[in-house]
Amino acid sequence: MKPEIDNYLDTSGLLCPEPVMMLHQAVRAMSAGQVIEVTATDPSTTRDIPKFCLFLGHELLEQQERDGVFFYTIALKK
């Protein structure tokens, strides 16, 4: 069962480091335990977003790629 998404962030068309910078800003405005879904087109996010989660203690619930678009579902640390 997929978690309820509390926030959506579309970083399509942006290149490193902008997607992670925008994610960091979005996470600051959210509460612990909330879930954010990120959409990106920059392939470097497949490396950067999992590292972002690992470094800050957030849980990467799902990572997918469909037709060159990357989707990430992240639960913020409690």
C-alpha positions as CSV (number, residue, x, y, z in Angstrom):
1,M,0.0,0.0,0.0
2,K,1.4,3.4,-1.0
3,P,1.7,6.0,1.7
4,E,-0.3,9.2,1.5
5,I,1.7,12.0,-0.2
6,D,1.8,15.2,1.8
7,N,3.8,17.3,-0.7
8,Y,4.8,17.1,-4.4
9,L,8.0,18.6,-5.8
10,D,8.5,18.8,-9.6
11,T,12.1,19.5,-10.5
12,S,11.7,18.4,-14.2
13,G,14.1,20.2,-16.5
14,L,16.5,21.2,-13.7
15,L,20.1,20.0,-13.5
16,C,22.3,19.2,-10.5
17,P,22.5,20.7,-7.9
18,E,19.0,22.4,-8.3
19,P,16.8,19.3,-7.7
20,V,18.5,18.5,-4.4
21,M,18.6,22.1,-3.3
22,M,14.8,22.4,-4.0
23,L,14.2,19.2,-2.1
24,H,16.2,20.4,0.9
25,Q,14.1,23.6,0.9
26,A,10.8,21.7,0.6
27,V,11.8,19.4,3.4
28,R,12.5,22.3,5.8
29,A,8.9,23.5,5.4
30,M,7.5,20.0,6.2
31,S,7.0,18.1,9.4
32,A,8.6,14.9,10.6
33,G,6.8,11.8,9.4
34,Q,5.4,13.5,6.3
35,V,5.9,12.1,2.8
36,I,7.1,14.0,-0.2
37,E,7.1,12.8,-3.8
38,V,9.8,14.2,-6.1
39,T,9.8,14.1,-9.9
40,A,13.0,14.8,-11.8
41,T,14.5,14.4,-15.2
42,D,18.2,14.8,-14.3
43,P,19.8,11.3,-14.1
44,S,22.2,12.5,-11.4
45,T,19.3,12.5,-9.0
46,T,19.5,8.7,-9.0
47,R,22.7,9.2,-7.0
48,D,22.0,12.5,-5.3
49,I,18.6,11.9,-3.8
50,P,19.4,8.6,-2.1
51,K,22.6,10.1,-0.7
52,F,20.5,13.1,0.5
53,C,18.2,10.7,2.3
54,L,21.0,8.7,3.8
55,F,22.9,11.8,5.0
56,L,19.8,13.4,6.6
57,G,18.2,10.2,7.9
58,H,15.1,10.4,5.7
59,E,13.6,7.1,4.4
60,L,13.6,6.6,0.6
61,L,10.4,4.6,0.3
62,E,10.4,4.3,-3.5
63,Q,12.6,5.1,-6.5
64,Q,11.4,4.6,-10.0
65,E,12.2,5.6,-13.6
66,R,9.6,5.7,-16.3
67,D,10.4,7.0,-19.8
68,G,13.3,9.1,-18.6
69,V,11.5,10.6,-15.7
70,F,12.6,9.7,-12.1
71,F,10.2,9.5,-9.2
72,Y,11.2,9.4,-5.5
73,T,8.9,8.9,-2.5
74,I,10.6,10.0,0.7
75,A,9.4,9.8,4.3
76,L,10.9,12.5,6.5
77,K,12.6,11.3,9.6
78,K,10.6,11.4,12.8
